[in-house]
Amino acid sequence: MTGQAGSFGSAWEIQRPGSLGTRYGAPVSAIKKFQVTFDCAEPERLARFWCEVLGYVIPPPPEGFTTWDEFNRTLPPEKQGSWFACSDPSGVGPRLYFQRVPEGKIVKNRVHLDVRVGTGLVGDERLAALEAECARLVALGATHVRTLYADEENESCIPMLDIEGNEFCID
């Protein structure tokens, strides 16, 4: 089955699951893995925050080094602490990569993470799970922006900011 996707009006072909289509005449490859990259001021600090949020881990330092600090000391001064990463210990979730950039965050993110803590829950039970997770994340340094309560169309969710002001939601 082919056709236009949604209201994007693009030339993307929509294919059955598992089939490879074409886009603008070129073959489309099946993406197996991806990482999410954060521009930030303090890569290690932000990576460690997200480890606490998601249950991720810091991978071991490169071979020949016992710590990341030891590895960092071998780099030129301008490269020290310029990036950090963390990963899902189960190997299912994407790797998160944090890179230092000179500019600060100025505008709202165009993409954000939804941390799924209320999946399968509804009503008061869902809201209680979201509020408990919100309290845990605030204690880690996150900012509670507001609580969006369930209505006729949507379940509750809580928009938040991480320790560098990046938007995310718990839902």
VOPAGU-2260 file (C-alpha; in pm, 1 decimal, decimal comma):
REM VOPAGU-2260
SITE   aa  ch    i         X         Y         Z
SITE  MET   A    0       0,0       0,0       0,0
SITE  THR   A    1     141,7     337,5     -94,0
SITE  GLY   A    2      21,0     690,4     -47,6
SITE  GLN   A    3      87,3    1015,6     122,9
SITE  ALA   A    4     151,7    1012,6     496,0
SITE  GLY   A    5     -86,1    1228,2     695,6
SITE  SER   A    6    -103,6    1593,5     601,3
SITE  PHE   A    7     268,2    1623,6     529,1
SITE  GLY   A    8     208,1    1602,1     156,6
SITE  SER   A    9     541,9    1425,8     110,1
SITE  ALA   A   10     653,0    1171,2    -143,1
SITE  TRP   A   11     713,2     912,5     132,1
SITE  GLU   A   12     572,4     573,4      49,8
SITE  ILE   A   13     380,7     402,2     326,3
SITE  GLN   A   14     465,1      33,6     339,7
SITE  ARG   A   15     342,7    -270,8     523,1
SITE  PRO   A   16     540,2    -340,2     844,0
SITE  GLY   A   17     863,1    -519,9     763,7
SITE  SER   A   18     882,5    -407,6     400,9
SITE  LEU   A   19    1130,2    -157,0     267,8
SITE  GLY   A   20     993,3     119,7      52,0
SITE  THR   A   21    1150,6     402,4    -138,0
SITE  ARG   A   22    1166,9     771,6     -73,5
SITE  TYR   A   23    1220,8    1004,9    -364,7
SITE  GLY   A   24    1332,4     709,0    -578,1
SITE  ALA   A   25    1605,9     585,4    -341,8
SITE  PRO   A   26    1585,9     266,0    -135,9
SITE  VAL   A   27    1497,0     314,2     229,1
SITE  SER   A   28    1706,8     122,4     479,1
SITE  ALA   A   29    1566,7     -27,2     796,1
SITE  ILE   A   30    1710,5     167,4    1090,1
SITE  LYS   A   31    1806,3     -67,7    1372,3
SITE  LYS   A   32    1958,5     165,8    1633,0
SITE  PHE   A   33    1965,8     537,5    1702,9
SITE  GLN   A   34    2090,1     765,8    1976,4
SITE  VAL   A   35    1942,2    1083,4    2117,3
SITE  THR   A   36    2189,7    1371,3    2133,8
SITE  PHE   A   37    2160,8    1660,2    2378,8
SITE  ASP   A   38    2347,1    1988,5    2331,1
SITE  CYS   A   39    2437,9    2107,4    2679,2
SITE  ALA   A   40    2676,2    2299,1    2904,9
SITE  GLU   A   41    2777,2    2014,4    3139,2
SITE  PRO   A   42    2767,1    1677,8    2960,8
SITE  GLU   A   43    2862,2    1451,3    3250,7
SITE  ARG   A   44    2627,1    1618,6    3497,6
SITE  LEU   A   45    2333,5    1602,0    3254,9
SITE  ALA   A   46    2412,5    1240,6    3161,2
SITE  ARG   A   47    2415,2    1137,9    3526,4
SITE  PHE   A   48    2079,2    1313,4    3579,3
SITE  TRP   A   49    1923,7    1117,5    3291,6
SITE  CYS   A   50    2074,8     794,6    3427,9
SITE  GLU   A   51    1875,4     854,9    3746,0
SITE  VAL   A   52    1558,5     940,3    3552,8
SITE  LEU   A   53    1566,9     639,9    3320,3
SITE  GLY   A   54    1766,4     377,9    3510,0
SITE  TYR   A   55    2043,9     406,0    3251,4
SITE  VAL   A   56    2411,6     337,6    3320,1
SITE  ILE   A   57    2741,3     500,6    3232,8
SITE  PRO   A   58    2938,7     264,0    3010,0
SITE  PRO   A   59    3286,5     160,2    3121,7
SITE  PRO   A   60    3574,5     388,4    3021,2
SITE  PRO   A   61    3777,5     302,9    2710,0
SITE  GLU   A   62    4015,3      10,3    2731,3
SITE  GLY   A   63    4331,2      96,6    2920,1
SITE  PHE   A   64    4158,6     341,8    3156,6
SITE  THR   A   65    4008,6     266,9    3496,2
SITE  THR   A   66    3790,9     581,2    3514,0
SITE  TRP   A   67    3643,4     841,0    3280,3
SITE  ASP   A   68    3840,3    1108,7    3470,0
SITE  GLU   A   69    4162,5     924,8    3387,7
SITE  PHE   A   70    4059,9     910,5    3019,1
SITE  ASN   A   71    3963,4    1280,5    3017,4
SITE  ARG   A   72    4305,3    1384,1    3150,0
SITE  THR   A   73    4464,7    1239,0    2833,6
SITE  LEU   A   74    4264,7    1472,4    2609,5
SITE  PRO   A   75    4364,5    1824,5    2507,2
SITE  PRO   A   76    4221,0    2080,2    2754,0
SITE  GLU   A   77    3952,7    2201,7    2510,8
SITE  LYS   A   78    3824,0    1843,7    2463,1
SITE  GLN   A   79    3818,6    1746,6    2831,2
SITE  GLY   A   80    3462,4    1697,5    2950,6
SITE  SER   A   81    3326,5    1785,1    2605,2
SITE  TRP   A   82    3096,8    1482,6    2585,7
SITE  PHE   A   83    2949,7    1201,7    2791,2
SITE  ALA   A   84    2708,1     918,4    2720,4
SITE  CYS   A   85    2480,7     672,4    2895,5
SITE  SER   A   86    2288,0     368,8    2784,4
SITE  ASP   A   87    2001,7     140,8    2870,9
SITE  PRO   A   88    2149,0    -156,8    3058,3
SITE  SER   A   89    1897,4    -386,3    2886,1
SITE  GLY   A   90    2010,9    -267,2    2543,0
SITE  VAL   A   91    1654,7    -184,2    2439,5
SITE  GLY   A   92    1642,1     195,4    2474,9
SITE  PRO   A   93    1852,6     438,0    2271,8
SITE  ARG   A   94    2194,8     555,6    2382,0
SITE  LEU   A   95    2190,7     913,6    2511,0
SITE  TYR   A   96    2483,2    1131,6    2404,7
SITE  PHE   A   97    2557,3    1470,3    2563,5
SITE  GLN   A   98    2784,0    1719,5    2389,2
SITE  ARG   A   99    2906,8    2050,0    2521,5
SITE  VAL   A  100    2816,6    2349,8    2309,0
SITE  PRO   A  101    2914,6    2712,4    2369,6
SITE  GLU   A  102    2564,9    2859,3    2347,7
SITE  GLY   A  103    2299,1    2820,2    2612,4
SITE  LYS   A  104    1944,8    2700,2    2554,5
SITE  ILE   A  105    1735,9    2987,2    2420,1
SITE  VAL   A  106    1407,7    2851,6    2282,0
SITE  LYS   A  107    1168,0    2565,3    2343,5
SITE  ASN   A  108    1281,9    2221,2    2225,5
SITE  ARG   A  109    1124,7    2104,6    1901,0
SITE  VAL   A  110    1163,9    1743,9    2021,2
SITE  HIS   A  111    1135,9    1618,4    2376,9
SITE  LEU   A  112    1139,2    1290,3    2565,0
SITE  ASP   A  113     822,8    1143,8    2715,5
SITE  VAL   A  114     913,5     936,4    3019,6
SITE  ARG   A  115     643,9     668,4    3030,1
SITE  VAL   A  116     560,8     605,2    3396,3
SITE  GLY   A  117     181,6     584,3    3367,3
SITE  THR   A  118     144,7     337,5    3080,6
SITE  GLY   A  119    -167,5     128,7    3131,1
SITE  LEU   A  120    -291,7     340,3    3421,5
SITE  VAL   A  121    -593,3     571,1    3407,3
SITE  GLY   A  122    -762,9     829,5    3622,5
SITE  ASP   A  123    -653,8     880,2    3983,1
SITE  GLU   A  124    -416,6     581,2    3974,8
SITE  ARG   A  125    -230,0     730,3    3677,1
SITE  LEU   A  126    -218,3    1075,9    3833,1
SITE  ALA   A  127     -79,6     934,6    4159,6
SITE  ALA   A  128     199,6     752,2    3969,2
SITE  LEU   A  129     284,4    1068,8    3774,7
SITE  GLU   A  130     288,2    1286,1    4086,7
SITE  ALA   A  131     512,9    1037,7    4271,7
SITE  GLU   A  132     759,1    1032,8    3981,6
SITE  CYS   A  133     743,3    1412,3    3958,5
SITE  ALA   A  134     840,6    1440,4    4325,7
SITE  ARG   A  135    1133,2    1199,0    4272,6
SITE  LEU   A  136    1259,1    1397,9    3972,9
SITE  VAL   A  137    1222,3    1735,0    4147,0
SITE  ALA   A  138    1444,5    1596,4    4423,7
SITE  LEU   A  139    1705,2    1522,2    4152,1
SITE  GLY   A  140    1693,8    1883,2    4030,7
SITE  ALA   A  141    1417,5    1876,0    3767,2
SITE  THR   A  142    1156,7    2152,9    3752,7
SITE  HIS   A  143     782,4    2080,6    3761,5
SITE  VAL   A  144     630,4    2309,3    3496,1
SITE  ARG   A  145     262,0    2222,1    3545,7
SITE  THR   A  146      23,5    1930,5    3569,9
SITE  LEU   A  147    -209,6    1870,7    3277,2
SITE  TYR   A  148    -514,6    1691,3    3412,9
SITE  ALA   A  149    -714,7    1430,8    3221,4
SITE  ASP   A  150   -1006,1    1549,1    3013,0
SITE  GLU   A  151   -1244,3    1383,5    2765,3
SITE  GLU   A  152    -964,0    1329,3    2511,7
SITE  ASN   A  153    -633,5    1300,6    2698,8
SITE  GLU   A  154    -494,3    1136,9    3009,4
SITE  SER   A  155    -291,7    1339,3    3261,0
SITE  CYS   A  156      73,7    1424,7    3199,8
SITE  ILE   A  157     331,1    1647,3    3367,5
SITE  PRO   A  158     562,1    1869,8    3161,1
SITE  MET   A  159     898,4    1922,0    3332,5
SITE  LEU   A  160    1244,9    2069,3    3273,0
SITE  ASP   A  161    1569,3    1881,4    3328,3
SITE  ILE   A  162    1863,5    2036,7    3513,0
SITE  GLU   A  163    1966,0    2239,1    3205,1
SITE  GLY   A  164    1614,4    2351,2    3113,8
SITE  ASN   A  165    1534,3    2092,1    2844,8
SITE  GLU   A  166    1166,3    2008,7    2827,4
SITE  PHE   A  167    1039,1    1656,5    2888,4
SITE  CYS   A  168     711,2    1505,8    3002,2
SITE  ILE   A  169     622,9    1229,3    3238,2
SITE  ASP   A  170     314,7    1052,0    3116,1
